[in-house]
Amino acid sequence: WGLTARVVRVQGEIRAYTVGAPLDDRTMVVLLEVADPDDPGLGPWLSREWCREFTNVSVINAMDDSGLPALRRVKEGYRPTQKLVVYQAALRANGVSDSPVLLPSEQV
């Protein structure tokens, strides 16, 4: 997988971390990024530094916003060059599990 992780410590305490992996020769995927909300600017700083580190790729895939409006606003601030429709698998409400239903994330 080639996972890469970074941790930010402030006065010895972990305040932010991120984990990513290359998807292909030109794309790095950010699988997880967490920053202490009590430290304004830490999340954007971590994202910027992550992007600066991976100069060998032309695309950073920051994944979706998980349906969270605040996260959506932050990720829109990154000025994405492309947005993909994300699907989630869900079992049918009647409990029949013979085949999952795929819905765009915003409809789940």
Phi, psi and omega per residue, in radians:
W1 nan -0.620 -3.130
G2 1.216 0.696 -3.130
L3 -1.106 2.483 3.059
T4 -2.217 2.394 3.131
A5 -2.310 2.619 3.047
R6 -2.336 2.481 -3.136
V7 -2.187 2.412 3.074
V8 -1.936 2.153 3.083
R9 -1.937 2.384 3.042
V10 -2.141 2.079 -3.077
Q11 0.885 0.747 3.070
G12 1.466 -0.133 -3.126
E13 -1.806 2.434 3.067
I14 -1.210 2.129 -3.121
R15 -2.028 -0.275 3.131
A16 -2.816 2.698 3.044
Y17 -2.750 2.752 3.120
T18 -2.556 2.642 3.128
V19 -2.406 2.391 3.120
G20 -2.616 3.016 3.139
A21 -2.695 2.620 3.071
P22 -1.241 2.398 3.049
L23 -1.554 -0.728 3.100
D24 -2.729 -2.900 -3.069
D25 -1.164 -0.343 -3.081
R26 -2.046 -0.053 -3.024
T27 -2.216 2.251 2.998
M28 -1.910 2.294 -3.122
V29 -1.844 2.217 3.034
V30 -1.508 1.907 -3.084
L31 -1.463 -0.511 -3.065
L32 -2.735 2.355 3.047
E33 -2.536 2.091 -3.093
V34 -2.296 2.301 3.103
A35 -2.392 2.550 3.125
D36 -1.099 2.102 -3.126
P37 -1.182 -0.264 3.106
D38 -1.409 -0.032 3.132
D39 -2.084 1.438 -3.078
P40 -0.979 2.389 3.113
G41 1.574 -0.210 -3.104
L42 -1.178 -0.732 3.124
G43 -1.061 -0.929 3.096
P44 -1.059 -0.641 3.109
W45 -1.089 -0.810 -3.136
L46 -1.062 -0.760 3.129
S47 -1.089 -0.786 -3.141
R48 -1.081 -0.794 -3.125
E49 -1.149 -0.649 3.088
W50 -1.039 -0.831 -3.127
C51 -1.119 -0.651 3.111
R52 -1.142 -0.520 -3.101
E53 -1.249 -0.590 -3.029
F54 -1.762 1.204 -3.126
T55 -1.335 -0.175 -3.120
N56 -1.452 -0.082 3.118
V57 -2.047 2.726 3.141
S58 -1.809 -0.195 -3.113
V59 -2.312 2.306 2.977
I60 -1.947 2.046 3.121
N61 -1.628 1.926 -3.094
A62 -1.599 0.229 3.100
M63 1.110 -2.883 -3.071
D64 -1.702 -3.091 -3.081
D65 -1.719 0.143 3.111
S66 0.971 0.375 3.134
G67 1.321 0.217 -3.122
L68 -1.665 2.038 -3.076
P69 -0.985 -0.722 -3.129
A70 -1.131 -0.729 3.117
L71 -1.173 -0.625 3.092
R72 -1.053 -0.789 3.141
R73 -1.076 -0.748 3.128
V74 -1.081 -0.837 -3.083
K75 -1.196 -0.532 3.047
E76 -1.138 -0.556 3.107
G77 -1.135 -0.319 3.096
Y78 -1.367 -0.065 -3.137
R79 0.930 1.162 -3.118
P80 -1.084 2.497 3.106
T81 -1.489 -0.293 -3.108
Q82 -2.744 2.502 3.039
K83 -2.188 2.346 3.131
L84 -1.897 2.602 3.033
V85 -1.268 2.278 -3.131
V86 -1.868 2.373 -3.130
Y87 -1.995 2.610 3.038
Q88 -2.196 2.506 3.074
A89 -1.553 2.360 3.124
A90 -2.416 2.472 3.074
L91 -1.299 2.632 3.117
R92 -1.152 2.585 -3.076
A93 -1.089 -0.499 -3.110
N94 -1.379 0.081 3.068
G95 1.493 -0.084 3.115
V96 -1.262 2.152 -3.068
S97 -1.969 0.411 -3.107
D98 -1.194 -0.485 3.060
S99 -2.705 2.340 3.126
P100 -1.263 2.746 3.070
V101 -1.801 2.287 3.099
L102 -1.778 2.190 -3.141
L103 -2.247 2.549 2.989
P104 -0.997 2.510 -3.032
S105 -0.892 -0.692 -3.067
E106 -1.221 -0.173 3.130
Q107 -1.755 -0.101 -3.096
V108 -1.394 nan nan
